[in-house]
Every structure is written in structure tokens, then in C-alpha cells.
Amino acid sequence: MILNILSSASPLILAALGGLLTERAGILNIALEGMILSGAFTALLVGGLSGSPVLGILAALLAGILVAAVFNFSSFTLKGNPFICGLGINILVPALIASITQKLYGNQGIIRPLQIGSLPRPAGLDMFVWAALATILVLMILFYRTRQGLIIRSCGDHPDLLISRGISPLRVKKNMLLLSGILCGLSGAALSLRLGVFVPGMSAGKGWIALVAIYLGYRKIPGIALACLFFALAEWGANRAQGFLGLPPSLILSFPYFLTLAGLLFFSIRRNRQNISK
């Protein structure tokens, strides 16, 4: 059970930490969902064609960077509204995937490679779990023990302070978006390479859940990790409950999303009360 929950939580943790990087830099990264989906698609496309999951993962990282670069260009170079740009990416990515698969495989987004190598499992855990745990550790050190972490946090909270020190907040934001793309690409690779198949919409709202986890965790890494584990536990429970509750499967499977909505409402109410008490 614990291994299953850890495995299920790892893509969420990777995406949420990617979103945290941009959040602390002062950008609400709405495009997490599109970044995850691009990573899932590219990982299985390249992994299937080459037979190597490692090449698939590298391709997923590049896809995440590419989507983040599009976000950077539309938000900062073209001066678009970041919220609208992020939504646009979430709509654009599935459409591009459907077009590419139509050309390559003659269908609307399904990739099922005949042969693809297996992923390494050090100490019984797959490499994505280890990647999520390593990312937690690295970001804890980065945020609270390094000058770069202080710059990232100051970029979101006190950008004028960075300008007074000759540091460009815009450059910090762009770099954090690219790093966010890398983590989301890895998150997507975890989804598709584990199953060995890509289907349209397989990210299943994980980008949005990751966003909620950031705020439920009060933008703190341990809190975010716990929130992701909670959502993974809810997903595991929903999957296990399908066989014996006698409820429609679609209703049971929607349980984690109800929890996501409830969590968002809880955070909003709590924040409003804190603002009133100040």
C-alpha cells in the first residue's frame, strides 16, 4: 500500500514542486497540465520508437522545456496575460498531440508501442519515486541554504529588492519556468512509461491538483509533499473502492477531484480569515 501511494504521488510531487518554483518567483503557472501531458506523450513516442525509456525521459524533459519556452515567449516577450497564456497551452498541447498521432499512427492520440525497455527499480522503487524524493531534498537545500534560493523567494515577494541589487526578476522568472517545465516533463514521463501506453488526457487533471497542493501546503515543500501524498491516498482509496461500494465507477473515481475542490475552498476560507484578522 505504501509503495503504491508513493508511486502514485511521485508525478504529483514533481509537478507541484515545478509549480512551486514559478509560484515563489511570482508566476502562477497555469500551464502545468499541458507541460505534464507533453512530457507523457513525448516520453512514450521517443521511448517507443527507440525502445529506450531513458531516451524517452530525456525527450520528455526537452518537451517540458519547449512548452515552458512557449509560455515564456507568450507571457514575457509578447506581454500576454500569463493566466490566459497558460490556459492556451493547456488547450494547444492536446490538439498538437492529436495532430501528430493522426499523421504517425492514424488515430487521435493513442500510442501503444510494441516493445519498450523496462525502467530500473533501485531498492524496489522505480526511478520516478527516487527522482521525486531527490527533488524534495535538492529544493529544500536550494530554497533555504543557498543565495539562489533567496533570490527566487525574493523575486516573488520583493522584486524591487532584486532590482536594487542589479538582478533581473524577469530573468529569474524565465529560468524558473524552464525548470518547472523540466519537472513537469519528468512527471508526464512517469505517467506514460509506467503504463507503457499513451492515451489522450492521461494527465487527468494532475496539473490542477498539483496547483492546489501548492496552496494547501502553504507554499512549503514539506506541506506540498504531504498534500500530494494525501491526494495519492485518496486516488488509491477510490481505485480500491470500485469493487465493493456498489456506486458507479465514474462517481468513485471522481472522489480525488472532490477532495481537490474541497481543499481549494478550505485554503480560500482560511486565507480570507487570516486577512481579516490582520
Secondary structure, 3 states (H helix, E strand, C coil): CHHHHHHHHHHHHHHHHHHHHHHHCCCCCCCHHHHHHHHHHHHHHHHHHHCCHHHHHHHHHHHHHHHHHHHHHHHHHCCCCHHHHHHHHHHHHHHHHHHHHHHHHCCCCCECCCCCCCCCCHHHCCHHHHHHHHHHHHHHHHHHHCHHHHHHHHHHHCHHHHHHCCCCHHHHHHHHHHHHHHHHHHHHHHHHHHHCCECCCCCCCHHHHHHHHHHHCCCCHHHHHHHHHHHHHHHHHHHHHCCCCCCCHHHHHCHHHHHHHHHHHHHHHHHHHHHHHC
